[in-house]
Amino acid sequence: MEASRAFLPLPSSEELKKLYPSDLELVNVQILFRHGERTPVRARFQEWGLAPFWPFCNIASKFSQTIVTYPNEAPTTFEYVRRLESVAKDLPKNVPVSAYGFKPGDESSLCMLGELTDLGRKTGYILGDRLRWLYVEQLKFLPIMFDSHKDFYFRSSHIARSNETLLSLFHGLYPSTYRKAGLLPHVFTRLFPQENAYPNDENCRRLSELGFMFSEIVAQRWNPVLAGYASSKLKDVLPNGVAIDGSPRASGVFDTYAACLAHDMPLPEGFKDSKVTDDIRNSVIDEWYSGVKTSNEYRKLAVGALVGDFLYRMKLAVKDDKISQAIKVAGRVIGSDKAEELQSKFTESSGEKGVKLGLYGSHDTTIASVLCALDAFDDKWPPFTTDLRFELFAKKEITKPVLNFDPSSFNPSSLLKTIKRDYYVRLTYNDVILKLPACAAEGNHLPGNSSFCTMAAFEKAVNEIIPDNWEMACRSNLGKPILDNPAMAEEFSKTPAAANTSMVKAHA
């Protein structure tokens, strides 16, 4: 298993020509990426020899904060150094003590739980640098300088490691020498109850309920398996064995294992056995993603709203592209001066603008769930700094050009209807091109290349998982079984939890 992403070699010039055919024009790119390497989300397994605090955050120990100086109320940047402390559990009244790492002298680089490490910041930067190479230097799609916000949309989940990876990526995409002085990127975040950058079961009661039912199903499937070989090999560090619903849960064991692997930390002997790690990983994948694989209701609640955001920005990009093409065609008929007048009228009437690049800082559960919802998941846990790209292309020729119209009675919507361009969507996952089942049929993809979905086929596929109203859907069907998969509903009915209605209601 690879906990960290193994970046593929950059494509050659000949490979680029095949990846980006000359008869297609790139219109919009949206990139969903997982944060970089981090520490475990909980302090586990000190019996392994793991310290509760990991010393991999030397960069993160130095912080700055904007404060206001008085009496002139001038904003200023204030820098400080963070130090972590803990409590001594074996002393009376939990006496505070300095946090410690693996050895004396680590105090200045200790990490919080679940914090982006220095390595995670580095891999975020590397991803941004690779994106610059491709979209700025090779394809000339993005501007060489970040001197305006108009081409960009940056979004992060409210969790710090996601935002910090986004900023590291941005610094690789646009190093300081390629940014206009004083121009700062705008990073959008949402309130926790409205967060959709990961499956938000804490604010979606029905999703929490479904998640509990699927987890119970998987526990019944996998606990007997985990109780055998994996538990026998790990009994020295997990005397109670490994279980989906154990303490720690199998997912917690896997989380710490992956973090250790990413940071080249020593592991107990049992984790060097591939069958042990395969069983644990596969059981956790089944627990976390069986719902989004097999239930459309689950898909809508887990990632449907986020996929809807992608589609929304694609449609904005299509609209802007048609406006651009309409102005070009009109200019040939009425001249460039009058075409500029049309441009201003379009600007006044077109509403929100599309962007060239959207970056979304997210998490492993987000990316795997989106892949599952599109029937494109490879059943491998997304490594740190994984990225999933949605590229929107337009066929370069316009099939129905404008011949005559009266600019004095200009109507933007009527002119746009005369612009007929074919649009295609392609997904790549860690630089590997995906082929979506929904686009496999003839007529649903670019002739001769099924990796380029027609916009219509892609929109039809994702509309099936986009909820009309996510918040309302989260309050619907509470207390009901799995409605769109009778086999899974039947399987849950045979679990011990099914007989305990209070356990189900506790997750609703």
N, C-alpha and C positions, 0 to 999 in steps of 0.2 A: 504493500500500500504506500502511496505517496501522500504525505500530509501537506507538504509544500508543493507548489506548482513547479513542474519542470517545463520551463519555457522552450518552445520549439525554435529551431533556427529560423531566422527571418527569411522570407521567400526571395528567390533570385528574381531578376528582371523578367525572365521568361515565365517564371511561375506567377508573377504579378499580372502579366498580360492574360493568363488563363483565369486567374481569380477575379479579375476586373475586366470583362470583355469590353472592347472598344465601342460596341454599339449600345452599351448601357451607361447611364450617367448616375453617379451617386448623388442622392438628394438629402438623405437624413441618416444619421447613425445614432443609435441609443445603446448604451452599454450598462448592463447590470453586472456589478462585480462584488465579490466577497472581500471583506476586509483582509488585511495581511495577517501574518502569524501573531498569535496572542498567547497569553498564559491561560491555564485552565480557569474555568469560571468558578470553581470551588477548590479550596485547599484540601486535597485528598492525598492519601497514601504516604504519609510521612514515614510509615514503616518500610517503604521502598528506599528510604534515604532521601526523599524529596523534601526540601525545605518548604514551609508554608508560603514564603515570598521568594519569587524567582528574580535573580539579578541581571535581567536583560533589558532594563529600561533606563540606561544612562542618559539617553537623549530626552526621555520623557520626565526626567527628574527636574528639568529646568523649565519653568513656566513663566508666562507673562499674562498680565491682566490689565485691561483698560480701566483707569480710575479717573476721578475728577479732582483737580486741585482747586482749593478755595483761597481767596474769595473770588477769583476771576472765573471759576468754573471751567477751566481749560482741561480738555481730556489729555491724558498722558499715559504712556505704557509703563507699567510697573513690573519688574522682573523679580522672581523669587525662586528658591530651591525647595522642592518638596522633600520631606522626610516622613517615612512611615513608622508608626508605632503599633504595638500590639498589647495584649494583656497577658500576664503570667497566670495561667490557670491553676498552678500549684501553690500560689501564694494567697493570703487572705484578701478578700474584697477585690479580686482581679486587679492587682497592682499594675499600672502601666509600665511597659518595658519597651525598649527599642526593638523594632522589627529586625529580623536577621535573615541572611541568605544562606548560601552553602558554606561560606567561609568568612572569617573576619575581613573587613574592608569592602564588603559588598553593599554596605548600607546606602551608598550614594546612588545605586542603580537598581534598587528594588522596585518591583512592579506590583500594581494592584491586581486583584483577581480579574481575569477576563480582559486585561489591558493589552493594547497593541505594543509589541516589543520593538526594539530597534531593528530587528530583522524584518518585522512586518512593515515598518516604514520604508525600509530599503526595497522590498519587493513591490510595494505600492508605487514607488518612484520608478522602478524598472518597467512596470506596466505602462506608466505614463510616457516614459521615454520611447517605448516600442510603438505606442499609439502616435506619438509625434513623427516617428520615422515613417509610419505608414500613411497617415492621413494628411500630414503637413508636407513632409519632404518628398514622398514618392507620388502620391495621388494628387497633391496640390488641392485637396478638398477643403481643408481648414486654412485660415489665414496664418501666415508665418508669425505674426505678432498678435498677442492678446491685447488689443487696443479698444475693444468695445464688447458689450455684453450681448449684442444682438444675435450672435450665432450660437449662443451657449445656454444650456440649462443644467444646473448642478443641483443634485438632491441627495440627501443622506438620511438614513434612519437616525433617530434621536440618540442612539448609542454611540459613545465617544469613539470607539475603535473604528466604526464605519466612517465617521466624519474625518478622523485623522488620516485614514487611508485615502479618502477622496482628496484631501489637501496634498498628501504626498504624491498621488497620481498627477494632480494638476501641476505640481512643481516639475515633474518629469515631462509633462506635455508642453508646458510653457515655463521654462527656466526664467529666472529673473531678468536676464538680458533680452528676453523676448516678450516682456510685459511692459505695457505703458506705465510710466511712473505714476504711482498713486492710485492706479486702477486695481481694485480688489475684486476677486471673484465673489459672486453672490451664491451662497449655498442655502437651499431651501430645506427646512425641516418641518415636521408636523407635530401637532399635539399627540400625546400618547393614545388617547381614545380614537384618533383618526389615522393612526399609523398603518400604512400598508406595505412598508418596505420589508416586511417579513410576515409570516402567518401570525396574526395578532389575536391569539386565542384568549388572552387576558381581557380583551375588550370585545370579544365576540362569543356570547354564551353558547350559541349553537355549535360553533367550531370547537369550543372547549368540550362540549358534550360528545361530539363526534370523535374528537381526538381521544377521549377517555375510552370510548367503546372500541375503537380500533386498537388502542394500546392493550386493552384486556384480551382482545382476540389474539394479538401477537404474543402476549405473555403465555397464553395457553398453548400456542404452537411451539414457541421457542424455549420456554423454561426447561422442559425435559431434555432438550438438546444441550443447552448450556450447562445443565447440572451434571452432564457426563464429562466429556473430554476437557472442555475449557476449564471447568471448575477444578478438575483433578490436577491440571497443570498449574493452576494459580492458587492452590490451597495455602501456600506459604504466605501469600500477601492478601488473599481474600478467603479467610477461613470459613465464611458462610457461603462461599460459592458465588457464581455469577447468575444473575436473573434479570429479566426485563424490569420487573418491579422490585428488585432487591435493594439493599442498602449497603453500598451505593448502587444506584441503578446501572444497568448495562450501558446506558447512554453516558453516564458519568465516567465509568471506567474507560469507555472509548474516547471521551473528550480529553481526559488526562493523557491517555496513551498517544493520541494524535499530537497534542502539544509537546510531549516529550520527543516524539519522533521528529517534529519540525525543528526543534532546537538541539537536536543531537544529544539528548539527555540519556543517561544509562537507564535501562529497563530491566525488570526482573526476567529471569531466564525463561519463564513461561511465555512471555510475549515475543520471544524469538521464534516461536512455533507458528508457522503460517496458518495452520488449521485453527489454532486458538484465536488469532486475530481475525481470520476470515469469518468464523462463527459469530464472534462478538459484533463485528462490523455489519454483517448481513442481517443479524437480528435487529440491530438498531435502525438500519435502513428500512426494514420491514415495519418496525414500530412507527417511525416518523413519516413514512411515505406511502404506506399501503392505502391510507385514506385518500390521498390526492391521486393515487394511481387508479382507484376503482370506484370512486364516488364523485359524480359531477357536482353535487351539492357541496362536498368538501372542497373541490377545486374552486368553486365560486367564492367561498368564504375565505380560503387560505390565500389565494393569489389572483383571483379574478379582477379585483379592483386595480391592482398594480398593472396587470396586463392591459386593462382598459386605459390606463394612463399612457402606455406605449402606443396603443392604437390612436388615441386622441392626438398625440404629437405627430404621428405619421400623417394623419389627415390634415393637420395644419401645414405640414411640409408639402403635401400634395397640392393643397390650395395655393400656397405661395409659389410653388413651381409652375402651376398653371397660369398664375398672374404674370410671372416672369416671361413665360412663353407667349402669352397673349400680347404683352408689350412689344416683344421682339417681332411678332407677326404683324401687329398693327403698324409698327414703325416702317415696315416695308411698303405699306399701303399709303400711309398718310404723312410719312416723314418723321424724323427723330424728334423734332421740336414738339409736334402735337402728341407724339407718343409719350413724351415726358409729362404732358398735361394729363394723359390717361393714367400715368403712374401715380400722380398725386391723387387722382380720384379713387383709384384702387386703394391707396393707403388710407384714405378717409373712410372707406366702406368695408374694409376687409376684416376689422376686428383684431383679435390676438394673432400675433405672428408666430410662425414656426421657427425652429432653430436647426442648425446643421448638426450639432452634437448635444446629446443628453447623457449625462453621467449619473448613475444611481448607486450610491454606496449601500450595500446590503449585507446579507449573511448567507451561510451555507444552506439553511433551510429555505431561503427565498429562491435561490437558483435551482436547487434540486426540485422544489415544488413546481416552479414554472416549467421545467423540463418534463416532469411527470404529467402536468396538465396538458402539454402539447405532445404527449406520447413520444418523447425523445430522450428519456432518461436512460443512462447506460448502467444503472445500478452500482455506481461507484460514488463514494462520498466526495463532494466537491472540495478540492484542496484549497488551502489559503491562497488568496489573490486570484481565484478563478474569475473569468469573465465570460459573460454571455452577451453576444452582440446581435442587435437587430439592425440590419442594413436595408435601407429603402432605395431602390433604383428606378429610373425612368428610361424607357426606350427612347433613343435620341430623336427618331423621326416623329413628326406630328402628322397624324393620319388625315386630319381635316382642317386645313389652314383657313384663316379668315381671308375673304376676298374683298368684300365691300361692307362698310358700315358707316354711319354718320356720327362722327365724334361729338357733334353738338347735342345729340340725344343719347349720349352714352349711358349704357346700363351695364355695370360690372358683371352681374350674374349672367346676363344673356351672352356677353362676350366669352366668359369662361366656359360656357356650355359648348362653344364651338371648338375648344381646344381638346383634342382627343389624344391622350398619351397613355401608353400601357405602363403600369407600375408593378414592380416585383419586390418581394421581401425575402431576404436570406438571413438565416441564423448561423452563427459560428460559435462554438463552445471551446474555449482555450485554443483558438486558431484552427480548430477542426470544423469543417463545413458539415452542417446537419441537413438531413432530408426528412421533412415532416410528413407523416402518413397522410395528413389531410391534403397535401399538395401532390400526392403521387399520381393521381389519375390524369389522363390526357385532358388538356384544357385548363388544368389547375396550376400549370407551371410553364416556364419559358420552354418553348419547343427544343427538345434535345438536352435539357438540363433541369432535372427535377428539384435541384437545390434552390432554384429561384421560384418561389411561390408567386402566383398572381396575387395582386393586392386583394382581389375579390375573394379568392379561396382562403387567403390568410385571415381576412376580416370575418368571413363566415365561420371559420374554425374558432377564433378567439371569442367571437360573440356568444358562443355556446357556454363559455365559462365566465363571462363578465356579468356580474349581478346588476339588476336595474337599480337597486338601492341596497348597498352593503349593510348599513346599520339596521334596516328593517329585516333583511335576510338573517342577520345575526339574532334577531328576536323571534324568528319564526321556527315552527316545528319543534319547540322545546319539549322535552320529555318523550319524544317519539323515537322509534328505532331508526336504523339506517334505512332510508326510504327508497333509494335508487339502486340498491344492490341486495336483493333478497337473500342471496347465499351468505353474504357477510352478516346480515341481520340474524340469520339463523345460527351462524357460528357464534355470534355474541350471546344469543339466548342460552347457549350451553355453558357460558362462563360463570364462575361463582358470583361475579359482580352483578350479573343480570338479575339475580334473585333479590339483590339488595337495592331497592329503588332509591334509598337515601344516598347511596354512593353515586348513582347516576345524576340525581338532582344536585349533588354537591358540585358537579362539574358543569351545570347548566347556568 
